Amino acid sequence: MARTFGPFSDQMARSIDLTRPPSFAGTIPDFFVVGHPKCGTTALHQMLIRQPGIFMPDSKEPWFFAEELHWRTPPRPEGTPRNLPEYAEWFAAARADQTVGDGTAYYLWSKTAAANIASVNSAARIVAILREPASFLRSLHLQLLEVYTEVEPDLERAMQLETERSEGRSVPRHTYFPQMLLYSEFVRYTEQLRRFYAAFPADQVKVLIYDDFRADNDGTVADVCRFLGVDDHAPVARLEVNETVRPRSQRVNELVHAVSVGRGPVSHAFKGAIKAVTPQQARRRALQTFKRRAVFAPPRQANPAVMRRLRIRYRDEVVAASEFLGRDLVTLWGYDRLD
């Protein structure tokens, strides 16, 4: 069922309040890990929270500064803050001697987050992670299938639907954030980085490359700690988190999703019966275990022809990012071998 969402300026049903109340004494983060998703942000978050001198909430992704994510925010156990006092509650447990961080992978994608962050803390430090576009989009597509934002299992077909979806057509009925189905918007790396460099001095922005992070977790974390002014870097072990999976069956994924959110009278009654006899944490663990074992499977091998077509399509973006960062991403990511 198609649903119109139109341009961002027309779709905002709610906004955020960045005003500091007169008595406000809450904690605002010192740094922000701004994204992208499927580029190591979850692993970096898990490694940083193990550092004694750093505080980040166990639940990452407050989403606060990205106004796009307040249009139709899904229910979350931790909630989504709408104003500064609510946002500061995410960091209330930080000690006075800790450097405080917010890890929200969609801030880099957001057109509003950079300016909003700067308006609240112009001294903040920004950490972004970039990944080779074709592999990034493949992983992103699989994640959107996993969380039931996307229902088209073929990546190229999903990307062909971008124009229709931007006009409100071919949008999955229960998608909270249809803007995320515009895949090309995620790989406008130079445009995204320019928003942060326009809002912050260059020495407050650090851009990591996914390949470097994968090759040397500990070295990358040590580098980030130095950038943040955190001296007591503790060595980290390699972590594999937020691993990419694919639905074994889109129909089964749809049914499990319907039950998990209580959609429809039967699903709602079934979920209500489970809630009545099962603690919340136990329900979550059981659902996660079931999904991992029965609903999802490891991703299939990427189709080389599809990946090549994507790399040709986004070659100019990689060239532009290389020039902007002064780093040869063209050679690193193999874009010099496409001809």
Contacts in CASP RR format, 6 or more apart in sequence:
PFRMAT RR
TARGET T0000
AUTHOR 0000-0000-0000
METHOD contacts of the structure
MODEL  1
MARTFGPFSDQMARSIDLTRPPSFAGTIPDFFVVGHPKCGTTALHQMLIR
QPGIFMPDSKEPWFFAEELHWRTPPRPEGTPRNLPEYAEWFAAARADQTV
GDGTAYYLWSKTAAANIASVNSAARIVAILREPASFLRSLHLQLLEVYTE
VEPDLERAMQLETERSEGRSVPRHTYFPQMLLYSEFVRYTEQLRRFYAAF
PADQVKVLIYDDFRADNDGTVADVCRFLGVDDHAPVARLEVNETVRPRSQ
RVNELVHAVSVGRGPVSHAFKGAIKAVTPQQARRRALQTFKRRAVFAPPR
QANPAVMRRLRIRYRDEVVAASEFLGRDLVTLWGYDRLD
1 173 0 8 1.000
2 168 0 8 1.000
2 169 0 8 1.000
2 170 0 8 1.000
2 171 0 8 1.000
3 168 0 8 1.000
3 171 0 8 1.000
3 173 0 8 1.000
3 175 0 8 1.000
3 178 0 8 1.000
4 167 0 8 1.000
4 168 0 8 1.000
5 11 0 8 1.000
5 71 0 8 1.000
5 168 0 8 1.000
5 171 0 8 1.000
5 178 0 8 1.000
5 179 0 8 1.000
6 166 0 8 1.000
6 167 0 8 1.000
6 168 0 8 1.000
8 68 0 8 1.000
8 111 0 8 1.000
8 179 0 8 1.000
11 71 0 8 1.000
12 67 0 8 1.000
12 70 0 8 1.000
12 71 0 8 1.000
13 70 0 8 1.000
13 71 0 8 1.000
13 72 0 8 1.000
14 70 0 8 1.000
14 71 0 8 1.000
14 73 0 8 1.000
14 82 0 8 1.000
15 67 0 8 1.000
15 70 0 8 1.000
16 64 0 8 1.000
16 65 0 8 1.000
16 67 0 8 1.000
16 70 0 8 1.000
16 82 0 8 1.000
16 83 0 8 1.000
16 116 0 8 1.000
17 82 0 8 1.000
17 83 0 8 1.000
17 84 0 8 1.000
18 84 0 8 1.000
18 116 0 8 1.000
18 119 0 8 1.000
18 120 0 8 1.000
19 83 0 8 1.000
19 84 0 8 1.000
20 84 0 8 1.000
21 84 0 8 1.000
21 85 0 8 1.000
24 84 0 8 1.000
24 85 0 8 1.000
24 88 0 8 1.000
26 84 0 8 1.000
26 85 0 8 1.000
26 88 0 8 1.000
26 91 0 8 1.000
26 92 0 8 1.000
27 88 0 8 1.000
27 91 0 8 1.000
27 92 0 8 1.000
27 94 0 8 1.000
27 100 0 8 1.000
28 84 0 8 1.000
28 87 0 8 1.000
28 88 0 8 1.000
28 91 0 8 1.000
28 100 0 8 1.000
28 120 0 8 1.000
28 121 0 8 1.000
29 91 0 8 1.000
29 100 0 8 1.000
29 101 0 8 1.000
29 102 0 8 1.000
29 121 0 8 1.000
29 124 0 8 1.000
30 99 0 8 1.000
30 100 0 8 1.000
30 101 0 8 1.000
30 121 0 8 1.000
30 123 0 8 1.000
30 124 0 8 1.000
30 125 0 8 1.000
30 228 0 8 1.000
31 99 0 8 1.000
31 100 0 8 1.000
31 101 0 8 1.000
31 102 0 8 1.000
31 124 0 8 1.000
31 125 0 8 1.000
31 126 0 8 1.000
31 127 0 8 1.000
31 228 0 8 1.000
32 101 0 8 1.000
32 102 0 8 1.000
32 103 0 8 1.000
32 104 0 8 1.000
32 107 0 8 1.000
32 117 0 8 1.000
32 124 0 8 1.000
32 125 0 8 1.000
32 126 0 8 1.000
32 127 0 8 1.000
33 41 0 8 1.000
33 44 0 8 1.000
33 45 0 8 1.000
33 48 0 8 1.000
33 101 0 8 1.000
33 102 0 8 1.000
33 103 0 8 1.000
33 104 0 8 1.000
33 105 0 8 1.000
33 127 0 8 1.000
33 128 0 8 1.000
33 129 0 8 1.000
34 103 0 8 1.000
34 104 0 8 1.000
34 105 0 8 1.000
34 107 0 8 1.000
34 108 0 8 1.000
34 113 0 8 1.000
34 114 0 8 1.000
34 126 0 8 1.000
34 127 0 8 1.000
34 128 0 8 1.000
34 196 0 8 1.000
35 41 0 8 1.000
35 103 0 8 1.000
35 104 0 8 1.000
35 105 0 8 1.000
35 106 0 8 1.000
35 107 0 8 1.000
35 108 0 8 1.000
35 109 0 8 1.000
35 128 0 8 1.000
35 129 0 8 1.000
36 105 0 8 1.000
36 108 0 8 1.000
36 109 0 8 1.000
36 128 0 8 1.000
36 129 0 8 1.000
36 130 0 8 1.000
36 131 0 8 1.000
36 136 0 8 1.000
36 140 0 8 1.000
36 186 0 8 1.000
37 105 0 8 1.000
37 106 0 8 1.000
37 140 0 8 1.000
37 143 0 8 1.000
38 131 0 8 1.000
38 136 0 8 1.000
38 139 0 8 1.000
38 140 0 8 1.000
38 143 0 8 1.000
38 242 0 8 1.000
38 244 0 8 1.000
39 105 0 8 1.000
39 129 0 8 1.000
39 130 0 8 1.000
39 131 0 8 1.000
39 136 0 8 1.000
39 210 0 8 1.000
40 129 0 8 1.000
40 131 0 8 1.000
40 210 0 8 1.000
40 213 0 8 1.000
40 242 0 8 1.000
41 60 0 8 1.000
41 103 0 8 1.000
41 105 0 8 1.000
41 129 0 8 1.000
42 60 0 8 1.000
42 105 0 8 1.000
42 241 0 8 1.000
42 242 0 8 1.000
43 213 0 8 1.000
43 217 0 8 1.000
43 239 0 8 1.000
43 240 0 8 1.000
43 241 0 8 1.000
43 242 0 8 1.000
44 127 0 8 1.000
44 129 0 8 1.000
44 208 0 8 1.000
44 213 0 8 1.000
44 220 0 8 1.000
44 221 0 8 1.000
44 224 0 8 1.000
45 56 0 8 1.000
45 60 0 8 1.000
45 103 0 8 1.000
46 239 0 8 1.000
46 241 0 8 1.000
47 217 0 8 1.000
47 221 0 8 1.000
47 236 0 8 1.000
47 239 0 8 1.000
48 54 0 8 1.000
48 56 0 8 1.000
48 101 0 8 1.000
48 221 0 8 1.000
48 224 0 8 1.000
49 55 0 8 1.000
49 56 0 8 1.000
49 58 0 8 1.000
50 234 0 8 1.000
50 236 0 8 1.000
51 221 0 8 1.000
51 225 0 8 1.000
51 230 0 8 1.000
51 232 0 8 1.000
51 233 0 8 1.000
51 234 0 8 1.000
52 232 0 8 1.000
52 234 0 8 1.000
53 97 0 8 1.000
53 98 0 8 1.000
53 99 0 8 1.000
53 230 0 8 1.000
53 232 0 8 1.000
54 98 0 8 1.000
54 99 0 8 1.000
54 100 0 8 1.000
54 101 0 8 1.000
54 225 0 8 1.000
54 228 0 8 1.000
54 230 0 8 1.000
55 91 0 8 1.000
55 93 0 8 1.000
55 94 0 8 1.000
55 95 0 8 1.000
55 98 0 8 1.000
55 99 0 8 1.000
55 100 0 8 1.000
55 101 0 8 1.000
56 100 0 8 1.000
56 101 0 8 1.000
56 102 0 8 1.000
56 103 0 8 1.000
57 90 0 8 1.000
57 91 0 8 1.000
57 102 0 8 1.000
59 78 0 8 1.000
59 90 0 8 1.000
60 102 0 8 1.000
60 103 0 8 1.000
60 104 0 8 1.000
61 103 0 8 1.000
61 104 0 8 1.000
61 105 0 8 1.000
61 106 0 8 1.000
62 80 0 8 1.000
62 81 0 8 1.000
62 87 0 8 1.000
62 90 0 8 1.000
62 102 0 8 1.000
62 103 0 8 1.000
62 104 0 8 1.000
63 69 0 8 1.000
63 70 0 8 1.000
63 73 0 8 1.000
63 80 0 8 1.000
63 81 0 8 1.000
63 104 0 8 1.000
63 106 0 8 1.000
64 80 0 8 1.000
64 81 0 8 1.000
64 87 0 8 1.000
64 102 0 8 1.000
64 104 0 8 1.000
65 104 0 8 1.000
65 107 0 8 1.000
65 110 0 8 1.000
65 112 0 8 1.000
65 113 0 8 1.000
65 116 0 8 1.000
65 117 0 8 1.000
65 120 0 8 1.000
66 104 0 8 1.000
66 106 0 8 1.000
66 107 0 8 1.000
66 109 0 8 1.000
66 110 0 8 1.000
66 112 0 8 1.000
66 113 0 8 1.000
66 116 0 8 1.000
67 110 0 8 1.000
67 112 0 8 1.000
67 113 0 8 1.000
67 116 0 8 1.000
68 106 0 8 1.000
68 110 0 8 1.000
68 111 0 8 1.000
68 112 0 8 1.000
68 177 0 8 1.000
68 179 0 8 1.000
69 80 0 8 1.000
69 106 0 8 1.000
69 110 0 8 1.000
69 177 0 8 1.000
70 80 0 8 1.000
70 82 0 8 1.000
71 177 0 8 1.000
71 179 0 8 1.000
72 176 0 8 1.000
72 177 0 8 1.000
73 80 0 8 1.000
73 176 0 8 1.000
74 176 0 8 1.000
77 280 0 8 1.000
78 90 0 8 1.000
81 87 0 8 1.000
81 89 0 8 1.000
81 90 0 8 1.000
84 120 0 8 1.000
90 102 0 8 1.000
91 100 0 8 1.000
91 101 0 8 1.000
91 102 0 8 1.000
94 100 0 8 1.000
99 228 0 8 1.000
99 229 0 8 1.000
99 230 0 8 1.000
104 113 0 8 1.000
106 113 0 8 1.000
107 113 0 8 1.000
107 114 0 8 1.000
107 117 0 8 1.000
108 128 0 8 1.000
108 192 0 8 1.000
108 193 0 8 1.000
108 196 0 8 1.000
109 185 0 8 1.000
109 186 0 8 1.000
109 192 0 8 1.000
111 195 0 8 1.000
114 195 0 8 1.000
114 196 0 8 1.000
114 198 0 8 1.000
114 199 0 8 1.000
114 200 0 8 1.000
115 195 0 8 1.000
115 199 0 8 1.000
117 124 0 8 1.000
117 126 0 8 1.000
117 199 0 8 1.000
118 124 0 8 1.000
118 199 0 8 1.000
118 200 0 8 1.000
122 200 0 8 1.000
123 204 0 8 1.000
124 200 0 8 1.000
124 204 0 8 1.000
125 204 0 8 1.000
125 205 0 8 1.000
125 206 0 8 1.000
125 227 0 8 1.000
125 228 0 8 1.000
126 196 0 8 1.000
126 200 0 8 1.000
126 204 0 8 1.000
126 205 0 8 1.000
126 206 0 8 1.000
127 206 0 8 1.000
127 208 0 8 1.000
127 224 0 8 1.000
127 227 0 8 1.000
128 192 0 8 1.000
128 193 0 8 1.000
128 196 0 8 1.000
128 205 0 8 1.000
128 206 0 8 1.000
128 207 0 8 1.000
128 208 0 8 1.000
129 207 0 8 1.000
129 208 0 8 1.000
129 209 0 8 1.000
129 210 0 8 1.000
129 213 0 8 1.000
130 189 0 8 1.000
130 207 0 8 1.000
130 208 0 8 1.000
130 209 0 8 1.000
130 210 0 8 1.000
130 321 0 8 1.000
130 329 0 8 1.000
131 139 0 8 1.000
131 209 0 8 1.000
131 210 0 8 1.000
131 211 0 8 1.000
132 210 0 8 1.000
132 211 0 8 1.000
132 318 0 8 1.000
132 329 0 8 1.000
132 333 0 8 1.000
133 187 0 8 1.000
133 189 0 8 1.000
133 310 0 8 1.000
133 311 0 8 1.000
133 314 0 8 1.000
133 317 0 8 1.000
133 318 0 8 1.000
133 333 0 8 1.000
134 307 0 8 1.000
134 310 0 8 1.000
134 311 0 8 1.000
134 314 0 8 1.000
135 302 0 8 1.000
135 307 0 8 1.000
136 186 0 8 1.000
136 187 0 8 1.000
136 210 0 8 1.000
137 155 0 8 1.000
137 159 0 8 1.000
137 183 0 8 1.000
137 186 0 8 1.000
137 187 0 8 1.000
137 310 0 8 1.000
138 155 0 8 1.000
138 299 0 8 1.000
138 302 0 8 1.000
138 307 0 8 1.000
138 310 0 8 1.000
139 244 0 8 1.000
140 183 0 8 1.000
140 186 0 8 1.000
141 150 0 8 1.000
141 155 0 8 1.000
141 158 0 8 1.000
141 183 0 8 1.000
142 244 0 8 1.000
142 245 0 8 1.000
142 246 0 8 1.000
142 299 0 8 1.000
143 244 0 8 1.000
144 150 0 8 1.000
144 180 0 8 1.000
144 181 0 8 1.000
145 151 0 8 1.000
145 153 0 8 1.000
145 246 0 8 1.000
145 247 0 8 1.000
145 250 0 8 1.000
145 253 0 8 1.000
146 245 0 8 1.000
146 246 0 8 1.000
146 247 0 8 1.000
146 253 0 8 1.000
146 296 0 8 1.000
148 172 0 8 1.000
148 174 0 8 1.000
148 175 0 8 1.000
148 253 0 8 1.000
148 254 0 8 1.000
148 257 0 8 1.000
149 172 0 8 1.000
149 175 0 8 1.000
149 176 0 8 1.000
149 177 0 8 1.000
149 180 0 8 1.000
149 181 0 8 1.000
150 158 0 8 1.000
150 172 0 8 1.000
150 175 0 8 1.000
150 181 0 8 1.000
151 172 0 8 1.000
151 250 0 8 1.000
151 254 0 8 1.000
152 158 0 8 1.000
152 161 0 8 1.000
153 247 0 8 1.000
153 250 0 8 1.000
155 306 0 8 1.000
156 306 0 8 1.000
156 309 0 8 1.000
158 181 0 8 1.000
158 183 0 8 1.000
159 183 0 8 1.000
159 184 0 8 1.000
161 170 0 8 1.000
161 181 0 8 1.000
162 181 0 8 1.000
162 182 0 8 1.000
162 183 0 8 1.000
162 184 0 8 1.000
164 170 0 8 1.000
165 171 0 8 1.000
165 178 0 8 1.000
165 181 0 8 1.000
165 182 0 8 1.000
166 182 0 8 1.000
168 178 0 8 1.000
171 178 0 8 1.000
171 181 0 8 1.000
172 178 0 8 1.000
172 181 0 8 1.000
174 257 0 8 1.000
174 263 0 8 1.000
175 181 0 8 1.000
179 185 0 8 1.000
187 314 0 8 1.000
187 317 0 8 1.000
188 317 0 8 1.000
189 317 0 8 1.000
189 318 0 8 1.000
189 320 0 8 1.000
189 321 0 8 1.000
189 324 0 8 1.000
190 317 0 8 1.000
190 320 0 8 1.000
190 321 0 8 1.000
190 324 0 8 1.000
193 205 0 8 1.000
193 207 0 8 1.000
193 321 0 8 1.000
193 324 0 8 1.000
193 325 0 8 1.000
194 324 0 8 1.000
196 205 0 8 1.000
197 205 0 8 1.000
206 224 0 8 1.000
206 227 0 8 1.000
207 325 0 8 1.000
208 220 0 8 1.000
208 224 0 8 1.000
209 327 0 8 1.000
209 329 0 8 1.000
209 332 0 8 1.000
211 332 0 8 1.000
211 333 0 8 1.000
212 220 0 8 1.000
213 220 0 8 1.000
217 236 0 8 1.000
217 237 0 8 1.000
217 238 0 8 1.000
217 239 0 8 1.000
218 235 0 8 1.000
218 236 0 8 1.000
221 233 0 8 1.000
221 236 0 8 1.000
222 233 0 8 1.000
225 231 0 8 1.000
225 233 0 8 1.000
226 233 0 8 1.000
244 299 0 8 1.000
245 292 0 8 1.000
245 296 0 8 1.000
245 297 0 8 1.000
245 298 0 8 1.000
245 299 0 8 1.000
246 296 0 8 1.000
246 297 0 8 1.000
246 298 0 8 1.000
246 299 0 8 1.000
246 300 0 8 1.000
247 253 0 8 1.000
247 295 0 8 1.000
247 296 0 8 1.000
247 297 0 8 1.000
248 294 0 8 1.000
248 295 0 8 1.000
248 296 0 8 1.000
248 297 0 8 1.000
249 295 0 8 1.000
252 294 0 8 1.000
252 295 0 8 1.000
253 295 0 8 1.000
253 296 0 8 1.000
256 287 0 8 1.000
256 290 0 8 1.000
256 291 0 8 1.000
256 295 0 8 1.000
257 263 0 8 1.000
258 264 0 8 1.000
258 267 0 8 1.000
259 267 0 8 1.000
259 270 0 8 1.000
259 271 0 8 1.000
260 271 0 8 1.000
260 287 0 8 1.000
261 267 0 8 1.000
261 271 0 8 1.000
262 268 0 8 1.000
262 270 0 8 1.000
262 271 0 8 1.000
262 272 0 8 1.000
274 283 0 8 1.000
275 283 0 8 1.000
278 286 0 8 1.000
308 338 0 8 1.000
311 333 0 8 1.000
311 334 0 8 1.000
311 335 0 8 1.000
311 338 0 8 1.000
312 338 0 8 1.000
315 330 0 8 1.000
315 335 0 8 1.000
315 338 0 8 1.000
318 329 0 8 1.000
318 330 0 8 1.000
318 333 0 8 1.000
318 335 0 8 1.000
319 330 0 8 1.000
319 335 0 8 1.000
321 329 0 8 1.000
322 328 0 8 1.000
322 329 0 8 1.000
322 330 0 8 1.000
329 335 0 8 1.000
330 336 0 8 1.000
END
